[in-house]
Amino acid sequence: MISITNSYDLLLFLKNQDLINEENEYWWPNNNSFEIFMGAILTQNTKWINVEKSLENLRKLNINSLEKLSSINLQELIIAITPSGFKNQKSIRLITIAKNIIEEFNTFEEFCLNVDRQWLLTQKGIGFETADAILCYSCKQDYMVIDSYTNKLLKRFGFEFESYEQLQEWCEFGINENYDKIVGLYNYEISLNKIYSRFHGKIIEFMKRNPKG
């Protein structure tokens, strides 16, 4: 393992590993913003393969809007998302946050444009990682998602952090400080949001391929 001093060094290391299919622009395995929003909640404490099963069930029920999600029969939703685990808890949370978004923002599009992290964190069952996943991948806002893979990878390089937000700050700082260099690496005007999303994706894909370090 090479030596790194900041998150820019880590990005360079990961970029040379050919971890992400270039066709997958933001890495997240779905381009539907509303499904990403639901998936970010469903993926808590489970594997993505289970979330995909739940999302497919929701597609069959045509749950493709806040209005439909907020008014779905609870038992029907519980059955649909059973593959994701914690089905009762997650069903109630999905319906509740859908209603709260309608009340606060009126439409999902307005939610994506205007929601902030603090509002999301006041929603029951939404922690730092889920909030940032929604903001980064669904709302296309400039937040770096931190997860257990990120923490484990940085430990391999000798870095330890006391909190989620400390690790997030470390990841974001090196990217921001070297933004112009990163744009040069990609050879096109890549947004900060896309850099964060692809950086997070590279970390996950690297750790999946290299579970022991």
Backbone as ProteinMPNN parsed JSONL, in Angstrom:
{"seq_chain_A": "MISITNSYDLLLFLKNQDLINEENEYWWPNNNSFEIFMGAILTQNTKWINVEKSLENLRKLNINSLEKLSSINLQELIIAITPSGFKNQKSIRLITIAKNIIEEFNTFEEFCLNVDRQWLLTQKGIGFETADAILCYSCKQDYMVIDSYTNKLLKRFGFEFESYEQLQEWCEFGINENYDKIVGLYNYEISLNKIYSRFHGKIIEFMKRNPKG", "coords_chain_A": {"N_chain_A": [[0.847, -1.199, 0.0], [0.565, 2.187, -0.855], [1.91, 5.331, 0.405], [-0.049, 7.964, 1.7], [-1.024, 11.417, 2.009], [-3.239, 13.011, 1.998], [-6.717, 13.367, 0.954], [-6.736, 13.811, -1.75], [-4.447, 12.492, -2.67], [-5.331, 9.917, -2.109], [-7.493, 9.709, -3.877], [-6.117, 9.813, -6.333], [-4.658, 7.416, -6.178], [-6.778, 5.545, -6.17], [-7.995, 6.152, -8.577], [-6.317, 5.114, -10.453], [-6.878, 2.459, -10.407], [-8.875, 1.501, -12.016], [-11.705, 1.224, -11.363], [-14.368, 1.983, -11.721], [-16.975, 1.809, -14.06], [-16.954, 3.876, -16.813], [-19.313, 4.626, -18.015], [-21.145, 4.71, -16.036], [-22.077, 7.335, -14.682], [-22.283, 8.685, -12.134], [-21.614, 6.718, -10.407], [-23.436, 5.492, -8.446], [-25.69, 2.788, -8.523], [-28.057, 3.41, -10.062], [-30.03, 5.689, -11.837], [-32.307, 7.072, -11.367], [-33.659, 9.635, -9.639], [-35.687, 9.627, -7.661], [-35.917, 6.923, -7.006], [-33.334, 6.548, -6.056], [-33.447, 8.075, -3.749], [-35.344, 6.561, -2.219], [-33.897, 4.18, -2.143], [-31.624, 4.894, -0.673], [-32.576, 4.973, 1.894], [-33.616, 2.404, 2.2], [-31.316, 0.855, 2.05], [-30.081, 0.844, 4.473], [-28.395, -1.025, 6.87], [-28.291, -3.364, 5.311], [-27.535, -5.356, 2.34], [-26.881, -4.105, -0.983], [-27.937, -5.67, -3.015], [-30.24, -6.734, -1.937], [-31.758, -4.443, -1.648], [-32.214, -3.8, -4.312], [-34.048, -5.777, -5.009], [-36.24, -4.992, -3.494], [-36.736, -2.467, -4.632], [-37.462, -3.229, -7.2], [-39.864, -4.514, -6.645], [-41.312, -2.279, -5.812], [-41.414, -0.864, -8.176], [-43.1, -2.505, -9.655], [-45.431, -2.002, -8.328], [-45.792, 0.52, -9.119], [-44.811, 2.681, -7.646], [-43.712, 5.586, -7.838], [-43.533, 8.213, -7.082], [-43.745, 10.905, -4.673], [-46.355, 11.285, -3.834], [-47.628, 8.827, -4.338], [-46.072, 7.144, -2.754], [-46.542, 8.207, -0.208], [-49.196, 7.61, 0.193], [-49.544, 4.903, -0.012], [-50.794, 1.698, 0.97], [-49.916, 0.563, 4.151], [-49.346, -2.154, 4.83], [-49.039, -3.252, 2.311], [-46.755, -1.95, 1.441], [-44.927, -2.897, 3.315], [-44.755, -5.604, 2.605], [-43.661, -5.314, 0.052], [-41.079, -4.25, 0.494], [-39.811, -6.135, 1.972], [-37.448, -7.724, 1.297], [-35.351, -5.998, 1.985], [-35.061, -6.0, 4.698], [-35.794, -5.118, 8.195], [-38.422, -4.357, 7.748], [-40.899, -3.339, 8.753], [-40.179, -1.049, 10.224], [-38.767, 0.482, 8.291], [-40.765, 0.861, 6.392], [-42.644, 2.511, 7.673], [-41.034, 4.731, 8.066], [-40.451, 5.519, 5.417], [-42.999, 6.243, 4.42], [-43.639, 8.299, 6.206], [-41.576, 10.235, 5.816], [-42.042, 10.859, 3.168], [-44.548, 12.116, 3.32], [-43.789, 14.294, 4.914], [-42.016, 15.63, 3.229], [-43.721, 16.439, 1.158], [-45.34, 18.186, 2.599], [-43.475, 20.121, 3.415], [-41.991, 20.868, 1.1], [-43.532, 20.549, -1.132], [-43.116, 19.422, -3.85], [-41.127, 16.709, -5.213], [-39.04, 17.584, -6.816], [-38.655, 20.232, -5.946], [-37.861, 19.647, -3.371], [-35.36, 18.352, -3.863], [-33.928, 20.521, -4.853], [-33.931, 22.36, -2.749], [-33.697, 21.226, -0.178], [-31.891, 20.878, 2.896], [-29.095, 19.595, 4.766], [-29.552, 19.676, 7.523], [-32.348, 19.639, 7.757], [-32.955, 17.088, 6.799], [-31.684, 15.535, 8.744], [-33.347, 15.87, 10.877], [-35.376, 14.163, 10.412], [-36.976, 11.166, 11.31], [-34.996, 8.325, 11.705], [-33.112, 9.021, 9.838], [-29.801, 9.278, 9.473], [-26.382, 10.557, 9.465], [-24.998, 9.293, 7.241], [-27.096, 8.336, 5.563], [-28.483, 10.732, 5.061], [-26.507, 12.193, 3.682], [-26.111, 10.548, 1.476], [-28.577, 10.803, 0.162], [-28.501, 13.562, -0.373], [-26.159, 13.773, -1.968], [-26.401, 11.835, -4.11], [-29.084, 11.727, -4.943], [-30.085, 14.37, -4.844], [-28.021, 15.721, -5.964], [-26.241, 17.428, -4.652], [-23.377, 19.034, -3.064], [-21.999, 16.949, -1.26], [-19.958, 14.663, 0.473], [-20.202, 11.257, 0.819], [-19.794, 9.202, 3.605], [-18.84, 6.015, 4.713], [-18.691, 2.709, 6.254], [-16.779, 1.373, 4.752], [-15.125, 3.477, 3.898], [-14.001, 4.321, 6.31], [-12.621, 1.982, 7.091], [-10.776, 1.702, 4.987], [-9.207, 4.034, 5.261], [-8.043, 3.497, 7.709], [-6.256, 1.526, 6.994], [-4.332, 3.033, 5.8], [-3.302, 4.274, 7.952], [-4.77, 6.283, 9.161], [-6.976, 7.561, 11.583], [-10.169, 8.473, 12.807], [-12.252, 10.434, 14.941], [-14.933, 10.815, 14.576], [-17.78, 10.648, 12.313], [-18.1, 13.089, 10.971], [-15.592, 14.275, 11.173], [-14.037, 12.583, 9.555], [-15.378, 12.955, 7.156], [-14.846, 15.668, 6.701], [-12.079, 15.556, 6.323], [-11.933, 14.049, 3.942], [-13.31, 15.729, 2.137], [-11.811, 18.098, 2.226], [-9.22, 17.681, 1.028], [-10.006, 17.186, -1.584], [-11.309, 19.575, -2.319], [-9.185, 21.419, -2.051], [-7.592, 20.653, -4.126], [-9.039, 20.856, -6.443], [-8.774, 22.003, -9.058], [-6.64, 20.541, -10.119], [-7.806, 18.024, -10.2], [-9.877, 18.345, -12.053], [-8.26, 18.607, -14.272], [-7.288, 16.015, -14.431], [-9.511, 14.588, -15.289], [-10.077, 15.757, -17.664], [-12.293, 17.206, -18.429], [-14.908, 19.536, -17.498], [-15.617, 18.683, -14.623], [-18.057, 18.364, -12.09], [-18.062, 19.271, -8.582], [-19.808, 17.741, -7.066], [-20.0, 15.418, -8.645], [-17.382, 14.522, -8.502], [-17.182, 13.917, -5.758], [-19.132, 11.862, -5.611], [-18.111, 9.902, -7.332], [-15.64, 9.43, -6.135], [-16.417, 8.359, -3.651], [-17.677, 6.085, -4.683], [-15.465, 4.768, -5.853], [-13.994, 4.117, -3.59], [-15.698, 2.238, -2.345], [-15.847, 0.219, -4.338], [-13.151, -0.511, -4.5], [-12.72, -1.575, -1.938], [-14.456, -3.726, -1.952], [-13.187, -5.345, -3.774], [-10.814, -5.719, -2.492], [-10.976, -6.929, 0.239], [-9.409, -7.566, 2.423], [-6.665, -6.07, 3.955]], "CA_chain_A": [[0.0, 0.0, 0.0], [1.351, 3.414, -0.938], [1.722, 6.311, 1.475], [-0.845, 9.125, 1.284], [-1.07, 12.492, 2.998], [-4.559, 13.651, 1.99], [-7.718, 12.658, 0.156], [-6.35, 13.924, -3.163], [-3.55, 11.35, -2.897], [-6.152, 8.705, -2.106], [-8.235, 9.703, -5.14], [-5.172, 9.444, -7.393], [-4.399, 5.991, -6.028], [-7.964, 4.789, -6.572], [-8.3, 6.41, -9.998], [-5.453, 4.252, -11.26], [-7.26, 1.056, -10.218], [-9.922, 1.15, -12.983], [-12.733, 0.67, -10.477], [-15.73, 2.388, -12.089], [-17.322, 1.88, -15.474], [-17.133, 5.288, -17.152], [-20.698, 4.874, -18.423], [-21.921, 4.934, -14.823], [-21.583, 8.688, -14.457], [-22.174, 9.047, -10.716], [-21.33, 5.445, -9.738], [-24.608, 4.868, -7.815], [-26.266, 1.871, -9.524], [-29.413, 3.799, -10.437], [-30.028, 7.096, -12.223], [-33.608, 7.652, -11.061], [-33.475, 10.37, -8.382], [-36.656, 9.218, -6.647], [-35.53, 5.582, -6.554], [-32.128, 6.722, -5.249], [-33.948, 8.543, -2.447], [-35.887, 5.415, -1.484], [-32.828, 3.212, -1.956], [-30.725, 5.348, 0.383], [-33.201, 4.583, 3.165], [-33.749, 0.942, 2.225], [-30.021, 0.182, 2.137], [-29.591, 0.824, 5.857], [-28.221, -2.343, 7.507], [-28.49, -4.494, 4.41], [-26.74, -5.31, 1.118], [-27.585, -3.457, -2.082], [-28.677, -6.667, -3.799], [-31.564, -6.838, -1.309], [-32.464, -3.203, -1.965], [-32.66, -3.904, -5.701], [-35.261, -6.598, -5.015], [-37.317, -4.144, -2.973], [-37.047, -1.436, -5.622], [-38.194, -3.877, -8.285], [-41.232, -4.697, -6.147], [-41.959, -0.966, -5.809], [-41.701, -0.542, -9.581], [-44.29, -3.27, -10.047], [-46.575, -1.316, -7.714], [-45.797, 1.862, -9.704], [-44.531, 3.686, -6.613], [-42.701, 6.405, -8.487], [-43.687, 9.615, -6.694], [-44.023, 11.147, -3.253], [-47.79, 11.119, -3.579], [-47.931, 7.393, -4.295], [-45.403, 6.564, -1.587], [-47.166, 8.691, 1.027], [-50.57, 7.105, 0.327], [-49.597, 3.456, -0.177], [-51.206, 0.92, 2.129], [-48.734, 0.198, 4.921], [-49.062, -3.583, 4.706], [-48.568, -3.485, 0.95], [-45.373, -1.482, 1.401], [-44.138, -3.833, 4.123], [-44.511, -6.8, 1.783], [-42.801, -4.943, -1.083], [-39.684, -3.985, 0.869], [-39.33, -7.212, 2.852], [-36.064, -8.141, 1.044], [-34.377, -5.063, 2.554], [-34.96, -6.147, 6.147], [-36.385, -4.064, 9.024], [-39.496, -3.941, 6.846], [-41.914, -2.515, 9.427], [-39.553, 0.225, 10.562], [-38.458, 1.232, 7.076], [-42.024, 1.238, 5.734], [-43.187, 3.676, 8.378], [-40.148, 5.869, 7.806], [-40.625, 5.96, 4.029], [-44.284, 6.945, 4.302], [-43.57, 9.534, 7.0], [-40.731, 11.259, 5.185], [-42.725, 11.294, 1.944], [-45.56, 13.094, 3.742], [-43.111, 15.5, 5.397], [-41.47, 16.342, 2.069], [-44.854, 17.095, 0.494], [-45.775, 19.298, 3.449], [-42.435, 21.149, 3.497], [-41.436, 21.295, -0.187], [-44.593, 20.397, -2.129], [-42.771, 18.442, -4.878], [-39.817, 16.083, -5.053], [-38.085, 18.434, -7.51], [-38.345, 21.334, -5.036], [-37.098, 19.025, -2.284], [-33.975, 18.153, -4.318], [-33.29, 21.827, -5.037], [-33.925, 23.229, -1.565], [-33.489, 20.568, 1.108], [-30.541, 20.94, 3.439], [-28.705, 18.451, 5.599], [-30.161, 19.776, 8.848], [-33.742, 19.198, 7.67], [-32.953, 15.63, 6.679], [-31.276, 14.919, 10.009], [-34.46, 15.928, 11.838], [-36.336, 13.123, 10.054], [-36.744, 9.948, 12.077], [-34.316, 7.248, 11.005], [-32.134, 9.54, 8.873], [-28.536, 9.663, 10.08], [-25.439, 11.27, 8.6], [-24.707, 8.605, 5.979], [-28.297, 8.334, 4.727], [-28.732, 12.116, 4.633], [-25.517, 12.589, 2.682], [-26.378, 9.764, 0.259], [-29.707, 11.459, -0.506], [-28.047, 14.861, -0.874], [-25.152, 13.602, -3.015], [-26.786, 11.039, -5.277], [-30.441, 12.021, -5.395], [-30.266, 15.812, -5.008], [-26.842, 16.234, -6.673], [-25.606, 18.489, -3.881], [-21.95, 18.786, -2.829], [-21.713, 16.251, -0.002], [-19.216, 13.411, 0.348], [-20.783, 10.209, 1.666], [-18.821, 8.416, 4.363], [-19.426, 4.767, 5.213], [-17.729, 1.847, 6.951], [-15.676, 1.099, 3.826], [-14.223, 4.632, 3.937], [-13.291, 4.265, 7.587], [-11.697, 0.844, 7.069], [-9.696, 1.979, 4.045], [-8.302, 5.026, 5.827], [-7.272, 2.844, 8.77], [-5.147, 0.824, 6.34], [-3.303, 4.03, 5.525], [-2.834, 4.816, 9.223], [-5.582, 7.413, 9.614], [-8.141, 7.239, 12.417], [-10.966, 9.667, 13.056], [-13.128, 10.279, 16.108], [-16.352, 10.933, 14.22], [-18.17, 10.674, 10.9], [-17.902, 14.412, 10.39], [-14.156, 14.503, 11.034], [-13.602, 11.848, 8.374], [-15.959, 13.644, 5.995], [-14.095, 16.914, 6.509], [-10.772, 15.171, 5.767], [-12.15, 13.658, 2.549], [-13.726, 16.874, 1.331], [-10.787, 19.142, 2.208], [-8.208, 17.37, 0.029], [-10.63, 17.321, -2.905], [-11.525, 21.0, -2.563], [-7.891, 22.078, -2.192], [-6.958, 20.226, -5.373], [-10.109, 20.744, -7.439], [-8.28, 22.304, -10.411], [-5.834, 19.395, -10.551], [-8.716, 16.899, -10.473], [-10.506, 18.654, -13.343], [-7.25, 18.273, -15.269], [-7.205, 14.559, -14.552], [-10.673, 14.088, -16.012], [-10.087, 16.387, -18.985], [-13.542, 17.927, -18.693], [-15.315, 20.35, -16.342], [-16.37, 17.798, -13.729], [-18.589, 19.076, -10.926], [-17.631, 18.797, -7.267], [-20.737, 16.665, -6.706], [-19.642, 14.195, -9.369], [-16.11, 14.053, -7.931], [-17.503, 13.266, -4.478], [-19.874, 10.613, -5.817], [-17.209, 8.914, -7.926], [-14.64, 9.135, -5.102], [-17.087, 7.421, -2.754], [-17.85, 4.831, -5.413], [-14.17, 4.118, -6.0], [-13.652, 3.542, -2.277], [-16.504, 1.031, -2.15], [-15.444, -0.818, -5.287], [-11.825, -0.984, -4.105], [-12.838, -2.392, -0.732], [-15.109, -4.976, -2.346], [-12.18, -6.169, -4.452], [-9.681, -5.933, -1.575], [-11.581, -6.929, 1.572], [-8.383, -7.678, 3.466], [-5.528, -5.249, 3.598]], "C_chain_A": [[0.879, 1.246, 0.0], [1.102, 4.3, 0.277], [0.904, 7.479, 0.931], [-0.844, 10.169, 2.392], [-2.439, 13.164, 3.065], [-5.497, 12.898, 1.052], [-7.453, 12.784, -1.345], [-5.406, 12.773, -3.535], [-4.345, 10.047, -2.984], [-6.945, 8.59, -3.409], [-7.33, 9.283, -6.298], [-4.885, 7.942, -7.368], [-5.571, 5.158, -6.554], [-8.268, 4.963, -8.058], [-7.471, 5.512, -10.92], [-5.825, 2.775, -11.185], [-8.344, 0.588, -11.188], [-11.11, 0.487, -12.288], [-14.161, 0.917, -10.942], [-15.882, 2.395, -13.607], [-17.646, 3.335, -15.817], [-18.559, 5.624, -17.576], [-21.58, 5.179, -17.217], [-21.473, 6.264, -14.215], [-21.348, 9.038, -12.991], [-21.874, 7.845, -9.822], [-22.584, 4.777, -9.162], [-25.357, 4.035, -8.86], [-27.72, 2.153, -9.887], [-29.374, 5.286, -10.787], [-31.352, 7.803, -11.944], [-33.544, 8.308, -9.683], [-34.434, 9.928, -7.288], [-36.335, 7.821, -6.123], [-34.253, 5.642, -5.716], [-32.516, 7.151, -3.839], [-34.492, 7.38, -1.627], [-34.79, 4.4, -1.17], [-31.872, 3.595, -0.853], [-31.264, 4.993, 1.764], [-33.267, 3.066, 3.278], [-32.417, 0.234, 2.454], [-29.427, 0.179, 3.544], [-29.563, -0.611, 6.387], [-28.534, -3.522, 6.596], [-27.603, -4.334, 3.179], [-27.574, -4.734, -0.023], [-28.406, -4.444, -2.903], [-30.083, -6.858, -3.241], [-32.418, -5.606, -1.601], [-33.002, -3.262, -3.393], [-33.937, -4.73, -5.817], [-36.458, -5.774, -4.533], [-37.726, -3.087, -3.979], [-37.808, -2.014, -6.809], [-39.645, -4.116, -7.886], [-41.993, -3.376, -6.164], [-42.269, -0.5, -7.234], [-42.966, -1.255, -10.051], [-45.564, -2.647, -9.479], [-46.718, 0.117, -8.238], [-45.645, 2.954, -8.644], [-43.379, 4.544, -7.108], [-42.841, 7.898, -8.183], [-43.939, 9.711, -5.199], [-45.481, 10.864, -2.923], [-48.153, 9.647, -3.451], [-47.293, 6.727, -3.088], [-46.108, 6.963, -0.296], [-48.541, 8.085, 1.265], [-50.68, 5.592, 0.178], [-50.083, 2.789, 1.108], [-49.97, 0.39, 2.841], [-48.367, -1.271, 4.749], [-48.53, -3.941, 3.321], [-47.102, -3.074, 0.815], [-44.456, -2.423, 2.177], [-43.776, -5.07, 3.316], [-43.511, -6.487, 0.675], [-41.339, -4.802, -0.69], [-39.109, -5.034, 1.813], [-37.889, -7.634, 2.565], [-35.018, -7.257, 1.711], [-34.211, -5.201, 4.059], [-35.558, -4.95, 6.884], [-37.614, -3.47, 8.339], [-40.537, -3.046, 7.515], [-41.383, -1.109, 9.69], [-39.33, 1.08, 9.326], [-39.723, 1.676, 6.344], [-42.619, 2.483, 6.364], [-42.35, 4.913, 8.088], [-40.302, 6.408, 6.395], [-41.914, 6.758, 3.863], [-44.226, 8.29, 5.017], [-42.74, 10.603, 6.319], [-41.346, 11.737, 3.871], [-43.78, 12.353, 2.272], [-44.915, 14.403, 4.177], [-42.522, 16.315, 4.255], [-42.579, 17.087, 1.334], [-45.286, 18.328, 1.282], [-44.777, 20.458, 3.407], [-42.043, 21.728, 2.139], [-42.425, 21.194, -1.356], [-44.273, 19.324, -3.168], [-41.388, 17.856, -4.606], [-38.728, 16.936, -5.701], [-37.669, 19.612, -6.624], [-37.541, 20.838, -3.841], [-35.63, 18.897, -2.684], [-33.23, 19.48, -4.437], [-33.044, 22.551, -3.721], [-33.672, 22.551, -0.224], [-32.057, 20.794, 1.585], [-30.325, 19.774, 4.402], [-29.431, 18.476, 6.953], [-31.612, 19.297, 8.825], [-33.803, 17.68, 7.609], [-32.631, 14.957, 8.012], [-32.351, 15.014, 11.092], [-35.506, 14.852, 11.554], [-35.979, 11.814, 10.753], [-36.086, 8.876, 11.209], [-33.299, 7.699, 9.972], [-30.896, 10.019, 9.628], [-27.631, 10.329, 9.068], [-25.266, 10.597, 7.239], [-25.9, 8.619, 5.035], [-28.599, 9.728, 4.192], [-27.778, 12.508, 3.515], [-25.687, 11.806, 1.382], [-27.525, 10.381, -0.53], [-29.255, 12.773, -1.137], [-27.098, 14.71, -2.065], [-25.722, 12.968, -4.267], [-28.176, 11.361, -5.819], [-30.614, 13.501, -5.715], [-29.105, 16.479, -5.731], [-26.244, 17.463, -5.981], [-24.189, 18.059, -3.488], [-21.687, 18.227, -1.425], [-20.987, 14.953, -0.309], [-19.805, 12.404, 1.324], [-19.652, 9.409, 2.313], [-19.514, 7.157, 4.861], [-18.337, 3.919, 5.86], [-16.541, 1.5, 6.062], [-14.637, 2.228, 3.872], [-13.355, 4.584, 5.189], [-12.243, 3.155, 7.595], [-10.513, 1.1, 6.148], [-8.707, 2.971, 4.64], [-7.477, 4.452, 6.976], [-6.082, 2.088, 8.193], [-3.988, 1.769, 6.04], [-2.815, 4.72, 6.8], [-3.599, 6.006, 9.75], [-6.751, 6.909, 10.464], [-8.849, 8.531, 12.789], [-11.954, 9.398, 14.181], [-14.603, 10.303, 15.749], [-16.542, 10.878, 12.715], [-17.779, 12.006, 10.277], [-16.426, 14.78, 10.266], [-13.61, 13.827, 9.783], [-14.139, 12.5, 7.106], [-15.184, 14.921, 5.673], [-12.735, 16.622, 5.873], [-10.91, 14.818, 4.278], [-12.462, 14.851, 1.665], [-12.611, 17.909, 1.18], [-9.753, 18.892, 1.105], [-8.727, 17.496, -1.395], [-10.804, 18.796, -3.253], [-10.216, 21.739, -2.83], [-7.233, 21.775, -3.534], [-7.96, 20.096, -6.523], [-9.597, 20.967, -8.867], [-7.448, 21.153, -10.968], [-6.727, 18.225, -10.95], [-9.441, 17.112, -11.797], [-9.539, 18.313, -14.47], [-7.116, 16.784, -15.489], [-8.327, 14.004, -15.419], [-10.789, 14.672, -17.423], [-11.453, 16.938, -19.392], [-13.982, 18.599, -17.396], [-16.217, 19.515, -15.427], [-16.815, 18.562, -12.488], [-18.049, 18.474, -9.631], [-18.514, 17.645, -6.806], [-20.349, 15.348, -7.37], [-18.312, 13.63, -8.857], [-16.372, 13.314, -6.626], [-18.16, 11.912, -4.698], [-18.959, 9.531, -6.388], [-16.103, 8.506, -6.943], [-15.206, 8.109, -4.121], [-17.258, 6.069, -3.42], [-16.553, 4.056, -5.569], [-13.743, 3.454, -4.692], [-14.399, 2.227, -2.077], [-16.048, -0.09, -3.07], [-14.059, -1.374, -4.949], [-11.91, -1.933, -2.921], [-13.535, -3.719, -1.011], [-14.087, -5.915, -2.984], [-11.031, -6.544, -3.516], [-10.174, -5.924, -0.13], [-10.578, -7.029, 2.721], [-7.161, -6.888, 3.031], [-4.455, -5.27, 4.658]], "O_chain_A": [[1.832, 1.338, 0.775], [0.197, 4.046, 1.073], [1.145, 7.933, -0.188], [-0.683, 9.842, 3.568], [-2.769, 13.81, 4.06], [-5.107, 11.908, 0.434], [-7.904, 11.943, -2.124], [-5.555, 12.158, -4.591], [-4.067, 9.189, -3.822], [-7.056, 7.504, -3.978], [-7.734, 8.488, -7.146], [-4.872, 7.284, -8.408], [-5.378, 4.191, -7.29], [-8.739, 4.036, -8.716], [-7.89, 5.197, -12.034], [-5.181, 1.934, -11.812], [-8.7, -0.591, -11.191], [-11.47, -0.652, -12.585], [-15.066, 0.155, -10.603], [-15.035, 2.914, -14.334], [-18.507, 3.95, -15.189], [-18.969, 6.782, -17.504], [-22.625, 5.818, -17.344], [-20.601, 6.303, -13.347], [-20.321, 9.625, -12.649], [-21.884, 7.969, -8.597], [-22.774, 3.58, -9.379], [-25.628, 4.519, -9.959], [-28.523, 1.227, -10.005], [-28.733, 6.062, -10.08], [-31.506, 8.987, -12.246], [-33.391, 7.621, -8.674], [-34.054, 9.858, -6.119], [-36.466, 7.563, -4.927], [-34.102, 4.872, -4.767], [-31.973, 6.645, -2.856], [-34.136, 7.231, -0.458], [-34.75, 3.832, -0.079], [-31.353, 2.722, -0.158], [-30.495, 4.742, 2.692], [-33.001, 2.51, 4.344], [-32.391, -0.872, 2.994], [-28.379, -0.426, 3.774], [-30.57, -1.319, 6.356], [-28.992, -4.565, 7.063], [-26.984, -3.286, 2.995], [-28.799, -4.851, -0.037], [-29.46, -4.087, -3.429], [-31.018, -7.117, -3.998], [-33.632, -5.703, -1.779], [-34.122, -2.823, -3.653], [-34.808, -4.42, -6.63], [-37.548, -5.853, -5.099], [-38.915, -2.83, -4.169], [-38.696, -1.362, -7.359], [-40.553, -3.94, -8.699], [-43.179, -3.346, -6.492], [-43.27, 0.179, -7.466], [-43.794, -0.677, -10.755], [-46.638, -2.752, -10.072], [-47.64, 0.838, -7.855], [-46.268, 4.012, -8.732], [-42.214, 4.26, -6.828], [-42.337, 8.741, -8.924], [-44.297, 8.731, -4.547], [-45.804, 10.288, -1.883], [-48.904, 9.265, -2.553], [-47.893, 5.849, -2.467], [-46.254, 6.143, 0.611], [-49.011, 8.042, 2.402], [-51.782, 5.046, 0.232], [-49.807, 3.273, 2.206], [-49.076, -0.17, 2.205], [-47.197, -1.596, 4.545], [-47.68, -4.82, 3.177], [-46.31, -3.756, 0.164], [-43.34, -2.71, 1.742], [-42.634, -5.528, 3.341], [-42.621, -7.289, 0.389], [-40.452, -5.19, -1.45], [-38.038, -4.837, 2.386], [-37.149, -7.886, 3.516], [-33.907, -7.716, 1.977], [-33.316, -4.588, 4.641], [-35.802, -3.902, 6.288], [-37.825, -2.257, 8.345], [-41.008, -2.089, 6.901], [-42.053, -0.114, 9.414], [-39.666, 2.264, 9.315], [-39.748, 2.75, 5.743], [-43.047, 3.401, 5.663], [-42.883, 6.005, 7.888], [-40.285, 7.621, 6.191], [-41.919, 7.82, 3.24], [-44.706, 9.297, 4.498], [-43.156, 11.76, 6.25], [-41.185, 12.901, 3.502], [-43.888, 13.365, 1.579], [-45.41, 15.485, 3.862], [-42.525, 17.545, 4.299], [-42.396, 18.236, 0.933], [-45.563, 19.38, 0.706], [-45.169, 21.624, 3.368], [-41.791, 22.927, 2.024], [-42.161, 21.708, -2.442], [-45.069, 18.404, -3.359], [-40.587, 18.431, -3.868], [-37.611, 17.003, -5.188], [-36.489, 19.955, -6.553], [-36.645, 21.53, -3.357], [-34.748, 19.292, -1.923], [-32.034, 19.55, -4.153], [-32.058, 23.275, -3.587], [-33.452, 23.237, 0.774], [-31.13, 20.889, 0.78], [-31.262, 19.075, 4.788], [-29.864, 17.441, 7.459], [-32.062, 18.629, 9.756], [-34.615, 17.059, 8.295], [-33.228, 13.94, 8.366], [-32.276, 14.32, 12.106], [-36.418, 14.646, 12.355], [-34.816, 11.411, 10.78], [-36.563, 8.565, 10.118], [-32.687, 6.869, 9.299], [-30.933, 11.03, 10.329], [-28.048, 10.632, 7.95], [-25.375, 11.252, 6.203], [-25.745, 8.882, 3.842], [-28.929, 9.892, 3.017], [-28.196, 13.089, 2.513], [-25.436, 12.34, 0.301], [-27.457, 10.472, -1.756], [-29.58, 13.064, -2.287], [-27.22, 15.432, -3.054], [-25.553, 13.497, -5.366], [-28.411, 11.273, -7.024], [-31.214, 13.854, -6.73], [-29.18, 17.658, -6.076], [-25.802, 18.408, -6.634], [-23.843, 16.881, -3.566], [-21.22, 18.934, -0.532], [-21.352, 14.23, -1.236], [-19.895, 12.674, 2.522], [-18.694, 9.001, 1.656], [-20.634, 7.215, 5.368], [-17.196, 4.361, 5.998], [-15.423, 1.348, 6.552], [-13.432, 1.976, 3.885], [-12.141, 4.779, 5.133], [-11.117, 3.358, 8.048], [-9.378, 0.76, 6.481], [-7.496, 2.775, 4.536], [-6.34, 4.87, 7.194], [-5.025, 2.012, 8.82], [-2.824, 1.367, 6.026], [-2.007, 5.646, 6.735], [-3.146, 6.675, 10.679], [-7.427, 5.947, 10.098], [-8.212, 9.552, 13.051], [-12.431, 8.276, 14.352], [-15.438, 9.857, 16.535], [-15.596, 11.038, 11.945], [-17.199, 12.05, 9.192], [-16.046, 15.515, 9.355], [-12.821, 14.414, 9.042], [-13.435, 12.587, 6.1], [-14.904, 15.212, 4.51], [-12.29, 17.353, 4.988], [-10.096, 15.242, 3.458], [-11.93, 14.966, 0.561], [-12.479, 18.529, 0.124], [-9.445, 19.799, 0.332], [-7.985, 17.868, -2.304], [-10.48, 19.215, -4.364], [-10.144, 22.581, -3.724], [-6.412, 22.553, -4.018], [-7.751, 19.321, -7.457], [-9.942, 20.214, -9.777], [-7.543, 20.829, -12.152], [-6.442, 17.52, -11.918], [-9.605, 16.172, -12.575], [-9.95, 17.789, -15.506], [-6.858, 16.337, -16.607], [-8.121, 13.066, -16.189], [-11.512, 14.142, -18.267], [-11.725, 17.112, -20.58], [-13.483, 18.267, -16.321], [-17.44, 19.643, -15.468], [-16.038, 19.317, -11.906], [-17.634, 17.316, -9.595], [-18.023, 16.68, -6.221], [-20.367, 14.294, -6.734], [-18.134, 12.414, -8.787], [-15.853, 12.219, -6.409], [-17.796, 10.927, -4.055], [-19.028, 8.375, -5.971], [-15.682, 7.349, -6.934], [-14.553, 7.115, -3.801], [-17.015, 5.03, -2.806], [-16.536, 2.833, -5.436], [-13.194, 2.352, -4.7], [-13.805, 1.221, -1.688], [-15.881, -1.227, -2.629], [-13.82, -2.573, -5.095], [-11.252, -2.973, -2.902], [-13.233, -4.726, -0.371], [-14.119, -7.126, -2.763], [-10.359, -7.555, -3.718], [-9.835, -5.025, 0.64], [-10.866, -6.626, 3.848], [-6.685, -7.013, 1.903], [-3.421, -4.619, 4.502]]}, "name": "protein", "num_of_chains": 1, "seq": "MISITNSYDLLLFLKNQDLINEENEYWWPNNNSFEIFMGAILTQNTKWINVEKSLENLRKLNINSLEKLSSINLQELIIAITPSGFKNQKSIRLITIAKNIIEEFNTFEEFCLNVDRQWLLTQKGIGFETADAILCYSCKQDYMVIDSYTNKLLKRFGFEFESYEQLQEWCEFGINENYDKIVGLYNYEISLNKIYSRFHGKIIEFMKRNPKG"}
